[in-house]
């Protein structure tokens, strides 16, 4: 059995679902996308420019994308996703979903609806049998032309290692590139345990797209190396 077949078997097969998975599909309808665009352009982006003005390095790499992609970034704070959305720009944001921890962002219907509408999040179950359905759901969205932003380390930190393999299954099984992102400074803007952001500048580094290939472990290594390389560029920029 090939590694891809093993992956599909581990996930319950290429298309089999083990139970209903909330999709919050209304948040990706044209009316909801129009509202989200208004929220992001009219409130979110201006607010971020005031609280956490961002310097974006490597944005030219986004011009190499001709279709959907899997964006992977280090995780520093609950402000990560909004800052990434602002840095990636409107062209990418229009067809981008954010894989958000179901146990936190979807702990209540109101919280989940707000995140889905404002940020374009979708619930991602990180462990247990339902994680397979979550991953398959993301694959279905990529197949429909949506890009995915995911934080594969799962925990906060400034490093670029210890990535969980889910994003690799997603990229290889749908054959879309992985784009490494590195976030710097957000651990100071929104420290762990804080609910009120502190004003401060942040830097977002965007690396060149990485071809998916067909080896899951190799893609994890290459993605970690890609994020580490962007981190080096960001640190170098900081020192100039």
N, C-alpha and C positions, 0 to 999 in steps of 0.2 A: 504494500500500500504506500502510495506517495505521501509526502508531507502534507500536500494540499488536501488529499483525501482524508488523512488523519485529522487535519484541522476541521474539515467539514463533518467528519464523524463525531468529533468532540463537541461540535456545536449543534448536534442533532441532525446532521445532513445539510445539503446545500440550501434547502428551502423549507424544511419541516419546522413548524413552530410548536412549542410545548404549552402554549397558553396565550391568552390575549395580552398584548403589550400596549399600554397607552401610547398613542402616537401624537396626540395634540395636533392633528392634521389641520385643524382650522387655522392654526398660526402660520401655515404656509400657503393659505389661499390668497388670491390677489388683494382683497380688501384688507386683510391683516397685514400683508406685506407693505401695503401703502401706509397704513397707520404706523407700522414699525419704522419705515423710512422717515416719516415725519418726526417720530420720537427721537430717532438717532440724529438726524440732521438738525432738528430744532432744539433739542435739549441735551442729549447725551454727549455729543461731540463738543458743543460749546462748554458744557460743564467740565468735561475732562481737560479742555484747554486751560480752564481756570484753576482747577484743583491739581492736576497732574500733567502739565504740558509735556508732550512727548517729542523726542527726536527719533526719527525713523531712519535706520541705516539699511541700505540694500533693497529699497523698494523697487528698483529697476528689475530685480529678479522676478517680480510678479508678472512682468511683461512676457516672460517665457511660457506662461501658462495658457493653454488653448482650450482647456476644459476643466472639469472638477479636479480637486486635489485634496489631500489630507494634510492639514496644517498641524504640526506638533510643537508644543512649547513647554518650557519649564513652568512650574506652578509656584507662584509667590504669594498671591492673595486673592480675595474675592473680587478684586478689581481687575484681574488678569483678562477676563473675557471682554469687558468693555474697551480696555486699552487696545487689545488685539483688533477688535472690530474697527476702531478708529484708525489704527495704523494701516490696516489692509485696504481701506478705501471703499468707496461706494460700489465699484464694479464687482469686487469680490463679495462684499457684504450682501448684495442682493440675492445671491444664491449660496448662502453659507448657513449651516446650522452648527450650534455649539453643543458638544456632548457634555452635559452637565450631570453631576452626581445626583441620582434620583433620590437618595436618602437625605439629601440636604435641600436642593433647590425645589424638589417636588414633595416635600414633607407635608404640604397642605395644598389644596386646590387653588387657593388664591395666590399663594407664592409661585406655584407652577405656572399659572396663567400669566402672571406678571412677567416672569422670566421668559416665557415662550413668546409673548407679544413684543416685549421691549428688546430682547437680545437674540431671539430666534433659537433659543435652546431647545434641546430634546432630552428627555430623561434617559440616562445611561446607568443601568444596574451594573455595579462593579464586581459583584461576586454572586455565586449561586447559579441555579439553573436559568433564572431569568436573564442573566448576562448574555447568554447565547442568543436569546430573542432580541436583546438590545443591539448586539453586534449585527445580526442579520437585518434588522431594521435600518441601521446605518448603511449597510451595503445596498439595500433597496433604494435609499435616498441618493446615494452616489450614482446608482444606475439611472436615476431620473435627472441627473445633471447637477446635484447639490454637492458642494464642497463641505468638508467637516473640519472643525477645529476641536482638537482634543489635547488634554494634558496627561500624557502617558505615565508620568512619574507617580501620579495619584496623591502624593503628599507634597507639602510646600518645601521649597528649598531653592538654592541658587545653582545647583549642579546640573549636569547634562548626562546623567547616567541612571541606571536602574529603571529604565523604561519597561512598562508592562507591554506584552506582545499584541494586545488587541488591535492597535492601530496598524500593525504589520499585516494581520489577517485582512483587515479592511482594505488596505492599499493593494496588496498582492491579489486578493481574490477578485477585485474590481479593476486591477491593472491601471491605477492612477498614481501620479507622482506624490511624494511626500515633500512638504516644504518645511524646513526647520526654522523655528523662531526662538529668539532668546530675549527674555524680559529682564530688565535691570532697574532696580529702584523701587519696585512696587512693594517690597517687604517693609519699606520705610513709609510709604504712603498709606498702606493699610496693614499695619502689623498684626500678627496673629492674636486673636482675642479682641481686636478693636472693631467697633461698629461705626466709627466716624473717621473718614479719611483725613489725613494730614497733608497739607499742601506740599508738593515737592516734585521735581522733575524726574522723568523716567526716560529710558532708552529702549527702543524695540529694534532688534536686529533681525533681518530677513535673509535667509540663505538661499542659494540656488536650488531648484527642484531636484529631487533625488529619484531616479528611475526605480520602480518597485522591484523588478527582478522576479525571482520565484523561490527565494529562500527566506523564510520568516526570520530566523535568527540573524542572518546576515543583514537583513533590512533594519532590524533593531540596532545592530552595531553601527551601521552606516548612518542611521538617523541620529543616534547619540553622538557620533563623531561630527555630524553636520551641525548640531546644536552647539557642541563644544567649539567648533570652528567659528561660528557666529559670535559666541561668547568672547573668544579671543579678539575678534574685530571690535566688539563693543568696548571691551576693556582697553584696547589700544586707542580707540577714539576718545575714551574718557581721559587718558593720560596725555593727550595732545593739548 
